[in-house]
Amino acid sequence: MSSRSFDLYKKNLRGLYVELNSNGFKEFISCKILLKENYPIHVICIYQSPNSTVVNNESLNIFLQKVYQLKGEILILGDLNSP
């Protein structure tokens, strides 16, 4: 379990912490928000250092490929310093 956390409050909205298989990429936090009829929106915040290594870049690419396979909507936010 990660030491990262989030707070989410909205009447009739349920947020769940989601532990994603990140393939070694560690600079993210994610949650799944369930809307009516349990329709999910995955919110993922990512940080990629401007000094990121090739290995870390590859791990991020693999991680994003897994994220894109999630069911529901996907919202990716963050600071993605592209190499």
Secondary structure, DSSP 8 states (H G I E B T S, - for coil): --S-------TT-EEEE-----TT--SEEEEEEE-GGG-EEEEEEEEE-TT--HHHHHHHHHHHHHHTTSSSEEEEEEEE---
